[in-house]
Amino acid sequence: MADYTNPPPLPNAAPPKTSGLAVTSLVLGILGLFTCGITAFLGLIFGIVGLMKIKGSGGTLSGGGMAIAGIVISGVFLLLMPFISLAMLLPVLAGAHERARTINCVSNEKQLALAVQIYSGDNANHFPPAATWCDAIKTNVGSGNVFKCPAANPADQCDYAFNAALGGMDEGNINPHTVMIFESDAGWNGNGGAELMVTPARHLHGRIYVVAFADGSVQEIRQSQLNTLRWNP
């Protein structure tokens, strides 16, 4: 006969299952730290969907705290992402701008070196007088801006100097590897030797000098290479 005074115990209810969406949201939110916030967008979506499912599960799903944490962390990274991206982009843009100025300076010196060679061809293969070299070649230069380095003072009329040792010389008697034009603050018709070279260097944070040689070539010279330059023809 059944004993109704002591009914059998009810089976224990199954413990709520942790929401996979909540876990995923938290993980993606944290990964936003290493992905510049890229995973945070998915983390935010998974967190919202997971939280809605947890609330509608009737207690069969848990992890609401993780879902909220995932939403908050992901949201913070999404808000910060434009600033993080800008902070990463600024050095790149600055480097590109610096590189562009160096390339411009190289182009200027190539045009000046060509103008000197044109002058030489028109004057029995003799280089212009050092004391008036800018005046002598300016008609062979397309624009006065060629005399101006983009990394120098915009008010300067000329940001380059001529190797005085080459003034008036026969081009055939000059070693082609001799410095001809270099960056300097000596101004219009500035001429001289290594003592006139601008210090510190204007390019790549003081590391690069732009130098044109007697053969018309132009090179970017590092500080450590300055003592290898040839100044005497």
CORKAPE-V267310 format. One record per residue. PSI is psi in whole degrees, -180 to 180 (NA if undefined). OMEGA is omega in radians with two decimals (NA if undefined). Layout:
BEGIN
PSI|OMEGA / PSI|OMEGA
END
This chain:
BEGIN
134|-3.06 / 140|3.13 / 104|-3.11 / -5|3.14 / -24|3.13 / 78|-3.11 / 151|-3.14 / 147|-3.12 / 145|3.10 / 144|3.11 / 143|3.13 / 137|3.10 / 143|3.14 / 138|3.13 / 146|-3.13 / 145|-3.13 / 136|3.12 / 131|-3.11 / 125|3.09 / -32|3.11 / -37|3.12 / -44|3.12 / -46|-3.14 / -41|3.13 / -45|-3.12 / -43|-3.13 / -46|-3.13 / -35|3.09 / -44|3.12 / -39|3.13 / -19|3.09 / -26|3.11 / -31|-3.07 / -8|-3.11 / 18|-3.12 / 32|3.07 / 2|-3.07 / -44|-3.12 / -14|-3.09 / -30|3.13 / -46|3.09 / -37|3.12 / -40|3.13 / -45|-3.13 / -48|-3.13 / -37|-3.14 / -45|-3.13 / -47|3.14 / -43|3.14 / -42|-3.13 / -39|3.11 / -41|3.14 / -36|3.11 / -44|-3.13 / -29|-3.13 / 6|-3.07 / -5|-3.10 / 30|3.09 / 2|-3.14 / -14|3.11 / 141|3.07 / 178|3.12 / 18|3.14 / -37|3.13 / -40|3.12 / -39|3.13 / -43|3.13 / -42|3.12 / -41|3.11 / -40|3.12 / -45|-3.10 / -48|-3.11 / -44|3.13 / -42|3.14 / -40|3.12 / -45|-3.14 / -37|3.11 / -36|3.10 / -35|-3.09 / -16|-3.03 / -44|3.11 / -38|-3.13 / -38|3.11 / -44|3.14 / -41|3.14 / -41|3.14 / -36|3.12 / -31|-3.07 / -31|-3.07 / -47|3.11 / -35|3.12 / -45|3.13 / -40|3.13 / -41|3.11 / -40|3.13 / -39|3.12 / -42|3.13 / -41|3.14 / -39|3.13 / -39|3.12 / -37|3.11 / -44|3.12 / -39|3.11 / -42|3.13 / -41|3.09 / -44|3.12 / -42|3.11 / -48|-3.09 / -32|3.07 / -40|3.12 / -38|3.10 / -42|3.12 / -40|3.10 / -40|3.13 / -38|3.09 / -42|-3.14 / -37|3.07 / -44|3.09 / -44|-3.13 / -42|3.13 / -28|-3.13 / -6|-3.05 / 53|3.04 / 39|3.09 / 25|3.10 / 137|3.08 / 160|-3.14 / 157|3.04 / 137|-3.09 / -37|-3.05 / -18|-3.10 / 30|-2.99 / -38|3.12 / -46|3.13 / -36|-3.05 / -33|-3.03 / -3|-3.01 / -28|3.10 / -17|3.12 / -2|-3.13 / 132|-3.05 / -34|-3.07 / 148|3.09 / -20|3.13 / -19|3.13 / -26|3.12 / -4|-3.02 / 122|3.09 / 132|-3.12 / -15|-3.13 / 1|-3.11 / -176|3.13 / 122|-3.11 / -22|-3.11 / -14|-3.12 / 145|3.10 / -33|3.12 / 135|-3.09 / 18|-3.12 / 156|3.11 / 160|-3.11 / 139|3.10 / 110|-3.05 / -26|-3.11 / -17|-3.11 / -4|-3.06 / 122|3.08 / 3|-3.07 / 154|3.01 / 126|-3.08 / -33|-3.13 / -17|-3.13 / 8|-3.08 / 131|3.04 / 127|-3.04 / -18|-3.12 / 9|3.13 / 139|3.07 / 134|3.11 / -53|-3.12 / 138|-3.09 / 164|-3.12 / 134|-3.07 / 159|3.05 / 17|-3.05 / -14|3.08 / -169|-3.09 / 131|-3.10 / 17|3.10 / 134|-3.14 / 151|-3.11 / -150|-3.11 / -150|-3.05 / -25|-3.11 / -18|-3.13 / -5|-3.11 / 135|-3.07 / 141|3.12 / 129|-0.07 / 176|3.12 / 151|-3.08 / -16|-2.93 / 151|3.10 / 55|3.05 / 44|3.05 / 18|-3.08 / -17|-3.00 / 131|3.00 / 143|3.08 / 126|-3.03 / 134|3.05 / 143|-3.07 / 169|-3.02 / -23|3.13 / 2|3.12 / -7|3.12 / 156|3.13 / 136|-3.12 / 153|2.98 / 117|-3.01 / 132|3.08 / 162|-3.14 / -42|-3.09 / -14|-3.12 / -6|-3.05 / -37|-3.10 / -4|3.09 / -4|-3.11 / 144|3.12 / 123|-3.13 / -24|3.13 / 132|-3.08 / NA|NA
END
